[in-house]
Amino acid sequence: MSDPRAHLESLREAIVAASPAQAAQWLLLLDKLEKDLGTLSAQRDRLRQDVEDAEHARDAANLARMKVMGQLNTLQKTLAAAVPEVASSKDAQSDAQRRVEWLLKSDGTDPAAAEAAKTAEMEAPMPGRAVLEAVIAGDRKFTKAQLEFTIAEAMVLTGWQMTPLELTQKGEPWLADLILQNQSAAV
């Protein structure tokens, strides 16, 4: 698509070649049109930026929602692993409350339950503090799901300035440190 301003300039040249009275009238209209075109162009640019900002805000909100859902899911799975004695039902919240009650009644002294909870935390799709610290220390790597989530979160934290490939090339310890610093700043 050609620049409409070039067409306006061609028209301006043709008008200048016309009779003086006609040319003056046309040039006034053309000046007004050119000014309006500049205003519309600036508005379009602002709208594009607004759309981009809204998309980034939407993506950040979606990531925050996914993070909360991931935390809730991890907590429920951790409780299920720690207290297999309490059967699961269709109501996850009720199950979690019954499992917490069971832990309180048993004084939370079951070492197998603690180990199951730790394992569930380390394998959760959304990496927690223990996973991030272990990755930074070089003691482990992210699981595939953890890496995908971490890259998505890092994209939001860097303001979409880096691609997933660029983030991956920074290395898992760098990603883990970025996420951990953000978690520390949020507290």
Secondary structure, 3 states (H helix, E strand, C coil): CCCHHHHHHHHHHHHHCCCHHHHHHHHHHHHHHHHHHHHHHHHHHHHHHHHHHHHHHHHHHHHHHHHHHHHHHHHHHHHHHHCCCCCCCCCHHHHHHHHHHHHHHCCCCCHHHHHHHHHHHHHCCCCCHHHHHHHHHCCCCCCHHHHHHHHHHHHHHCCCCCCHHHHHHHCHHHHHHHHHHHHHHHC
